[in-house]
Amino acid sequence: MRKGILTLCLLCLAACLGSAQYRTSYGALEDSDAVAAMKEHVAFLASSAREGRKAGSEGELEAAAYIADKFVSYGVEVLGGPEGDLFGLKQEAGDTLTSRNVIGFIPGYDATLREHYIVIGARLDNLGRMELLVNGEPREKIYCGANGNGSGLAMLLQLAKMLSANRVLLKRSVIVAAFGSSLESGAGAWYFLNRAFSGKEKIDAMVNLDMLGTGSNGFYAYTSSNPDLNRLVAEVNNSLQPVKPEVVSREPVSSDHRLFYAAEIPSVLFTTGMYPEYNTDRDTASILEYDGMERELEYIYHFCLALANGRKPAFREDESEGRGAAQDVVSLIDLDVRPTFFRSSDPAEFLRRWVYVYLRYPSECVAEGVQGRVLVDFIINEKGKVTDVKVSRSVDPRLDAEAVRVVSSSPDWKPGLLRGKKVKTAMSVWVEFRLEKRKKR
């Protein structure tokens, strides 16, 4: 009996010791998916193997390839070649340094706004590695840049994933960009604005992510005192958010947002500000506060959604006074009063009370199991009539035709108003054709 008790005690002790040797991994098991992903991104981007991601280096190239691969895996279209969008910088010695941007694209759905863009950017490069003399001995130091700017890049990747997964919510299109040679006077952002991207005048706003890993120091939004962006920050702050940035009038750090501001594009920098390890070899993953980064990520995601779907921020305050006056067809976001269907301004009511009541699922599509969602664009004119109905996202010609038929046959709406005047309004709705699964007997 005693032998059995002794054996049982030994087994319990062994189990305890066995579990103790793995206890250090319990923290990783508790990480959320977002935290685990950001840790993975920083572990690669800020590894000593990248040698500090200096502009033009092999480390910057590897970081760019990693970001491009992640974009593709998240369903984000990558613009440019497999090595990024290359550009050259003339050096003092006369040679040319080759750097790169990584540009991703997420399309919006709105008929009038999808040709307008929100740019979300983060600095790709850091200081690289340097040889220093310490007590007369040569020492190599690698400036890994975990917070500057592995943290911003990790958040950029997660935002790309979230926005891509929820692209049906985006009216404007979103460009996600890792800018190379940022430390070289913002060369990557300058190249994007002045050489690579032809639609600069259609960029409605820019969001810059730089140094976001030390939230215990604070979380800040710098807008260059833009009234519209300040109002948007306040609106998102008033919603239920896990963390709220403090709007500051003094620029926490110079970064790529300056190039967009110089191009008269409203810009906001999100950052946790300066930190003791800034531009030192101590800027490693160990200093990052991932729980705080996750809360910041949630806030910035909702801010970007509001920016992509809301009124275009004016660069100058007086520009907003005449906004929409010369437009023939007005977007929903620019109206003072939205069109209403059966006393509701929610397009979901139009779907519920008209479209899905009179929609006829083509019998041949039912037989073939064809289903999906058709995006239909249309205009409600000044008399409230539905006109110019067309399909902008197709599923099948037969489903497309039925979606156009039922929307076109809509009763009159009450038209939208802008400054008290009835105007034409651009609308878009998703018409869903879904087959019910038969229950097994």
N, C-alpha and C positions, 0 to 999 in steps of 0.2 A: 504493500500500500504506500509506504513512504517512498519507495523507488518510483512508483507511478506519479506521486505528487512532485518529486524532484524533477522527473522528466518533463512534466507539464510546465513547471516553473522555468526550466531551461529553454523550452520551446517558446514561452512567452517572452523571455529575455531576448532570445534570438530574433523574435519578430520585432521587438522594440528597437533593437540595434539595427536590424535590417531596414526598418522604416526611417530611423534617424539618419542613415547615410543618404537618403533621398530627400530629406526635409528641406534642403535649400532650394529644391525645385518647386515647392508648393506655391511660392509667389507667382511663378510663371503660369501655373494652372489657374490662378485667380485672375489673370489678365483678361480684359475684354478683347474681342476680335480686333477692335481699332487699335488698342494699345499694343497688342501682339504684333500687328502689322507695322505700326510705326517703329517699334523696336527692331524689327527685321530690316526696315528701310535704312534706319540710322546705322545699324550694325554693318551694312554693306557700304553705304555712302561715306561714312566717317571712319571706316577701317583704315588702319595704317597702310594697308595694301594699296589704297587709293592715293597715298602720299600727299594728302592735303588738297587734291583736286585743283591744282594750279591751272590757270587758263592755258590751253594748248598742250597740256600734259596727257600722258597715257591714263592717268587717274581720272582726269576730267572726261576723257573718251569713254572709259569704263562706266563712270557714273551716268553719262548720257545714255549709253546703251541700256543700262539697267532701268532708267526711267522710261525710255521708249518701250521696252518689253513690258513693263508694268502697265503703261497706258493701253497697249494692245490687249493685254489680258483682261483689262477692265472695260473693254468695248469702246475705247476712245480711238478715233482715227488719228494717226500720226502723220503730220505734214512734213515733207522733206525726206532725205535719204536715210539709209540704215544707220549712218553715223551722226545723224542730226542735220540741222540746217547750218552748213559751214559758212564761215566768213573769216577774213584775214585782217590782221592788225600789223601795221608797219612798226618795227622796233627801232630804237635809237641806233643800233648797230647796222641798220639797213635791211635786215632780214625780215621775213613775215611770219608772225605767229598765227597759227590756225586754231580758231576756237569754234564753238557751235552752240546753237540753241536747240532745245527739244520742244516742239510745238504740237499740242494735241487739240482736237476739235470735237465738240459735242454740239450737234445741231439743235436749235430750238424748233418749236412747232407753230408759232403764231404767224399768220399770213403776212402781217406787216412788220413784225419785229424780228423774224428769224434771220434777216439780212443785216441785223445790227448785233454788236458783240460786246460781251463782258470779257475782259482779260484778267485771268488770275495767274500771277507770276511769283516765282521764287528764285533767288540767286543760286546758281549752280556751282560756281567756283569758290575756292578759298585760297589761302596764302601759299599752299604747297609745302615744300621742305627746304630747310636752310642749314648750312654748315656754320657753326659758331665756334669761337675759341673760348673755352672755359678753363681758366688757370693755365693758359698756354696750350691746352690740348684741344684738338678739333673734335667737336661733337655735332652730330646731326640731330636736328629737331624737326618733327613732322607736325604740322598744324592741321590736325584732322578736321576741325570745324564741325563738331557734332551739333552745337547750338547755332553756329554761324557757318553754313546755314542748313546742316542736315535736318534740323527740326522743321524749318520751313518747307524743305523738299518733301519730307515725310508727310507733312500736312497737305501739301499740294497733291501728292499721290492719293491720299485718302479722300480728299475733296473730289478729285477726278473720278474715283470709284463711285462715290455717293451720287454725284451729279449725273454720271452716265447711267447708273441704275434707275435714276428718277428723271430721266430726260423728258418724259411726258409732262412734267411740271414746268419745263423751261420755255418761256416765250421767246426770249432772245437766245442766240447761240452763245456758247461759252468757249473761249480759248484758254487752255491751260498751258503754261509756258515755264520751262526751266531756262533761265537766261545765262549764257556763258559770258565770261569776261566782265562780269558785273563790277568787280573791283578795279577793272581798267576803265574807269569813268563811265560805267554803264554801257559798254560797247555792244553787248548782246541786245539789250533793249533798244538802243539807238538803231542797230542794224534791222531789227524786226520792224520798227516804226517807219524807217526811211528807205529801206531796200527790199525787204522780204515780203511785207504785207501790203497789198495794194488798196485795202479798204480802210485806211487809217481814219478817214472822216466818219466811218460808221462804228467806230469803237465808242460806246457810250460811257464806259467807266472802266477803271482798272483797280484791282485789289492786289496788294503786294504783301507777301508773307516772308518776314525776315526775323530770325532770332526769336523763336516762340517757345523755347524749352525751359524757361525759368520763371514760371508763373507766380511763384511766391514773392518775386520782386514787383509784381503788378502785371496788368494786362492793359495795353494801350491801343487807341485808334488815333492816328494822325491823318487829318483830312486837308491840310493846308487851309483850315478854317472855311471849307466849302459849306455854305448853309444847307444845301440839299442833302449832302452826305451826312452832315451833323444831325439833320432831322431823321434820316434813315437809321442811323445808329441809335438815336433815342427811341424810335418806334420799335426796333428789334429788342432794345433793352427793356421795353415795357411788356414784352411777351415773356412767357415762362422759359427762362434760359438758365443753364447751370452756372454760367459766369458772364459778367458784363464788363466790357472794356471802358476805361476812362478816356474820354476825348481830351487830347492834349493839344495846346497851341504851339508848343515847342517841339521841333522834330527830334524824335529819340535817336535816329540813326539815318544817315544818308544812304539811299538805296535806289532801286530801279524805278520806283514811283516818280522820282524827280524827272525822268525822261518823258514820262507820260504827261506829267504836269506841264513840262516845257512845250509839249505839243497841244496844250490846252484841252487835255482830257481829264475830267474829274478823277481823282485818285485817292485811295485810302491805304495807309500802311497799318497792318496789324503786327504788333511786336510785344514781347515782354521786356524789351529795353536792354540797356547795357548790363554787363555782369563781370565779375572779377576775372574770369578766365578768357575774356574777349581777346582775340588775336594772340593767344598763347598756346603752347603745346599741351596745356591742361584742359583745353576745350574738347573733352572726350564724352562718350555716351554716358559716363557715370554721373555727370552733373545734370542730366535732363530729368525733368519731373513729368513723367508720362501721364499720370492721372490728370494733371493740370492741362497738358496738351490735349487730352481727349475732351475736356470741357470747352477749351478754346475752339477745337475743331467743330463741335456741335454748334457753337455760336456763329462761327464764320460760315458754316454751311447755310444756316438760316439767313444770314445777312446776304450771302450770294444769291440765294433764291429770291429774296426780296428785291435785290438789285436787278436780277435778270427779268423779273416780272413787273417791276414798278415803273413809275415815271422816270424818264431820262433825267439824270442830274444836270443842272445847268452849270457851266463853267463859271459864268458870271451871274450874279444875282438878278440883274435886269433882263437876262435872256429869257427867263421863265414867263415874263409878262405877255409876250406875243406868241408863246408856244402853241402850236396847233391852229393858228389863225389862218394860215395859207394852205392847210391840208385839205384835199378833197375828201379822202376817206380817213377817218380818225380811228386810232386804236382805242380799245376799251380803257386802257390805263390813263389816257389823256382826257377822258370825258369828265364833266362835272356830274352828269346824271347818266347812268347806264341804261341801255334799252331793257324793257321789261316784257316778259311773256306771261300772261295771266297773273299780272301784278308781282312777278318775281324777276329780279335781275340776275338770278343764278342760272347759268346755262344748264345745270343739272335738272332744273324743273322743266325746261324745254324738252330734254330727253325723256324725262319720266312721263310728262303729261301729253306729249305729242309723238315724238319719234318712236318710242318703244310700244306705244299703243297701236300705231298704224304701220309699223315695220312688217314687211312680208319676207320671211327667210326663203330665198329661192330653193325650190324643191330639189333641183339637181345638185345644189351645193350641200343640202342636207344629206342626200344620198351618197355624195362623195366625201363627206366629212370635212368640207371646207369651212373654216371659221377664222376669226381674227377681228382686228379693230381698224376701221377706216377713218382717216382724218379728213373732215370736210370743212372747207373754207367757204364763207358766204358773207354777203354784205346786207345789212339792214339799212334801207335808204331813209330819206327824210320823212317819207310817208309811212314808215314802219313795215314796208314790204320786203320780203326776202328775195335777193337778187344775186346774180353772179355766183351761183353755187358750183363748186368744183372740188375734185378730190386732190389733196396734196400728199397723202400717204395711202398708197393702194394696197389691197390684199388680193382681190380677185375681181376681174371686170364685172362679174355678175353681182357680187356684193357691193362693189363701187356704185353701180348703176342704181341699185335699190336704195343705198344711202343718199344719193343725190336726189332721187325721186321723193323720198319722204321728207327731206329737209326743204326741197323746193315747194312742196305742197303746204307748207306751214301757213297758218293764219297770220294776220298782221300782228306785228309787235307795236309797242309804244316806243317811238324812236329815242335815241340818245340825245343828250343836250350838251352843248359846249357854249359857255357864256350866254345861256338862255336861248340859244338858237339850235333848232333841230339839224342834225348832221348825219351823214352816212357813217356807219360803224362797221369795222371789220370784225368778224367773229370766226371762231374755229371750235368744232366739237368732235370728239371721238365717238363714232357710232360702232357699237360692239355687236358682233354676231357670234354667239356662243351656243354650242350644242350641249344639251344635257346628257349626262351619262345614263345609260339604261341600267336600272337596278337588276341585279342577278336574282333569279327566282330560286 
